[in-house]
Amino acid sequence: MAFQTWRTMKIGTPDLRDANAFRTALKFAGCRIGDWASDMLNQPSFTVAETESEIELVRTSVAELGFPNGDTRTDIYASAIGQDLELCPSEVGPRLRLEYKDQPSGEWLLIAMEPINALGRYLSVWDVTHVNDVLWISSYYGSHDIFLDASFQLVFLRRKAA
């Protein structure tokens, strides 16, 4: 399946270089930050690109990746990578939350990424949601064997042509 670019985004911008800058920007924008998500920002595996660049994001469901009955994160990620998608850099979650202000109410997106260990014990990935008129950056279970339902919406990075 040929996936269409859903959004483009700049990463590594000078205004957002570390966790504190992201946290401040999110609060200033009126976004809520879940406890695990806040802790994810503090972890060494949360990184920001050293140089500014533009990336293309693809939004797709687990079913569209070839899993009409859902499957594990490991199998879903492997399938996506085989279809010219890549895992997102860790800064994509908070950047997307800042930029996606018109997210429809009730929408829930998981960022396809290497999980970050939150609160010292939980592998977590970003969860970008709009619930009850509040824009959230939260986290979702990131273990590799976690089952993801066919309807889950994931955000991947489009692989750049070689």
C-alpha positions as CSV (number, residue, x, y, z in Angstrom):
1,M,0.0,0.0,0.0
2,A,1.3,3.5,-0.9
3,F,0.8,5.7,2.1
4,Q,0.1,9.4,1.7
5,T,1.9,12.1,3.6
6,W,-0.5,13.3,6.3
7,R,1.5,16.2,7.7
8,T,4.9,17.7,7.4
9,M,6.8,18.9,10.4
10,K,10.1,20.5,11.3
11,I,12.2,18.9,13.9
12,G,15.3,20.1,15.6
13,T,14.2,23.8,15.7
14,P,16.1,26.2,17.9
15,D,13.1,27.2,20.0
16,L,12.5,23.6,21.3
17,R,15.9,22.1,22.2
18,D,15.1,20.2,25.5
19,A,12.4,18.8,27.8
20,N,11.9,22.1,29.7
21,A,11.3,24.0,26.4
22,F,8.8,21.5,25.3
23,R,7.1,21.4,28.7
24,T,6.9,25.2,28.8
25,A,5.5,25.4,25.2
26,L,2.9,22.8,25.9
27,K,1.7,24.5,29.0
28,F,1.7,27.9,27.3
29,A,-0.4,26.4,24.4
30,G,-3.0,25.1,26.9
31,C,-2.1,21.4,26.4
32,R,-2.3,19.0,29.3
33,I,0.6,16.7,30.0
34,G,0.0,13.3,31.5
35,D,2.3,12.2,34.4
36,W,4.0,9.4,32.4
37,A,4.4,11.8,29.4
38,S,5.9,14.4,31.6
39,D,8.4,11.8,32.9
40,M,9.1,10.6,29.3
41,L,10.4,14.2,28.6
42,N,12.9,13.8,31.4
43,Q,14.5,10.5,30.1
44,P,17.8,10.4,28.2
45,S,16.1,8.5,25.4
46,F,13.9,11.6,24.7
47,T,16.1,13.4,22.2
48,V,15.8,16.4,19.9
49,A,17.4,16.4,16.5
50,E,20.7,18.4,16.5
51,T,19.9,20.1,13.2
52,E,16.7,21.4,11.8
53,S,15.0,19.4,9.1
54,E,11.6,18.7,7.7
55,I,10.0,15.3,7.9
56,E,6.8,13.8,6.5
57,L,4.4,12.0,8.8
58,V,2.0,9.2,7.7
59,R,-1.1,8.4,9.6
60,T,-2.5,4.9,9.2
61,S,-4.5,2.3,11.1
62,V,-3.3,-1.1,12.2
63,A,-5.7,-2.6,9.8
64,E,-4.3,-0.6,6.9
65,L,-0.9,-2.0,7.7
66,G,-2.2,-5.5,7.0
67,F,-3.6,-6.5,10.4
68,P,-7.4,-6.6,10.2
69,N,-7.6,-8.4,13.6
70,G,-4.8,-6.4,15.3
71,D,-1.5,-7.7,16.3
72,T,1.5,-7.0,18.5
73,R,3.5,-3.8,18.3
74,T,6.6,-5.8,17.2
75,D,4.7,-7.3,14.2
76,I,3.0,-4.0,13.3
77,Y,6.3,-2.1,13.4
78,A,8.1,-4.7,11.3
79,S,5.3,-4.6,8.7
80,A,5.4,-0.8,8.5
81,I,9.1,-0.7,8.1
82,G,8.8,-3.2,5.2
83,Q,6.3,-0.8,3.6
84,D,8.8,2.2,3.5
85,L,7.8,3.7,6.8
86,E,10.0,4.4,9.8
87,L,9.6,4.9,13.5
88,C,9.3,8.5,14.5
89,P,12.0,10.4,16.5
90,S,11.0,10.9,20.1
91,E,10.4,14.6,19.7
92,V,7.6,14.0,17.2
93,G,5.0,13.3,19.9
94,P,5.3,16.7,21.8
95,R,5.8,18.6,18.5
96,L,2.7,17.1,17.0
97,R,0.7,18.0,20.1
98,L,1.9,21.6,19.8
99,E,1.1,21.8,16.0
100,Y,-2.1,19.7,15.8
101,K,-4.4,22.2,17.5
102,D,-7.4,21.4,15.2
103,Q,-7.4,17.7,16.2
104,P,-11.0,16.4,16.1
105,S,-12.6,15.8,19.5
106,G,-12.3,12.1,20.5
107,E,-9.4,11.4,18.2
108,W,-6.6,9.3,19.7
109,L,-3.2,8.9,17.9
110,L,-0.3,6.7,18.9
111,I,3.2,7.7,17.8
112,A,5.1,4.8,16.3
113,M,8.5,5.1,18.0
114,E,11.0,3.3,20.2
115,P,9.4,3.2,23.6
116,I,10.8,5.4,26.4
117,N,11.0,4.0,30.0
118,A,8.6,6.2,32.0
119,L,8.6,6.4,35.8
120,G,11.4,3.9,35.9
121,R,9.3,0.9,35.0
122,Y,6.9,1.4,32.1
123,L,7.8,1.3,28.4
124,S,5.7,4.0,26.9
125,V,5.0,5.7,23.6
126,W,3.4,9.1,23.0
127,D,-0.4,9.3,22.8
128,V,-1.8,12.5,21.2
129,T,-5.5,13.0,22.0
130,H,-8.3,15.5,22.1
131,V,-10.7,14.6,25.0
132,N,-13.5,16.7,26.5
133,D,-12.2,19.9,24.8
134,V,-8.7,19.3,26.1
135,L,-5.6,18.6,24.0
136,W,-3.4,16.0,25.7
137,I,0.0,14.6,25.3
138,S,0.0,11.3,27.3
139,S,1.5,7.9,27.0
140,Y,0.4,4.4,26.1
141,Y,1.8,1.0,26.8
142,G,5.0,0.6,24.9
143,S,6.0,-3.0,25.5
144,H,6.8,-4.9,22.3
145,D,4.3,-7.6,22.9
146,I,1.3,-5.3,23.6
147,F,-1.7,-6.0,21.4
148,L,-2.9,-3.1,19.3
149,D,-6.4,-3.2,17.9
150,A,-7.0,-3.0,14.2
151,S,-8.7,0.4,14.6
152,F,-5.8,2.1,16.4
153,Q,-4.4,5.0,14.5
154,L,-0.6,5.2,14.3
155,V,1.7,8.0,13.1
156,F,4.9,6.9,11.3
157,L,7.7,8.7,9.5
158,R,7.9,8.4,5.7
159,R,11.2,6.9,4.7
160,K,13.2,9.3,2.6
161,A,14.2,8.1,-0.8
162,A,17.8,7.1,-1.0
